[in-house]
Amino acid sequence: MTPRTVERVSPTHQAALADPARTETVITHAFTGRPARGLRNSFIDTYEPLAPFGYPAIHHLTSPLRKAAAAAGDPDLVHLWAGTGYRHASKEPTTRILTRLASRI
């Protein structure tokens, strides 16, 4: 996964990251066929045990579902990529975050 700014994350993803009911991240390959960390949702719970490792085929296979789910505001059918420290993320431009981090070195 490449780094993204908050502005490029869908409103569905942003809402899920802020949802206090979502408290767990897991490693999954169900959405793309390769491991990545995201917020636990029902798609992961249902398909992780069955999903093959097969990037990019799985990524392309689930793409229409993910796009439709994001457009419909359904966080249980879209990948919600997040690291273990996602609750500490701030909603600000990437350049400001990197400048602040670099000033601490």
Buried (B, 14 or more C-beta within 10 A) or exposed (E): EEEEEBEEBBEBBBBBBEEEEBEEBBEBBBBBBBEBBBBBBEBBEEBBEEBEEBBEEBBEEBEEBBEEBBEEEBBBBBBBBBEEEBEEEEEEEEEEBEEEEEEEE
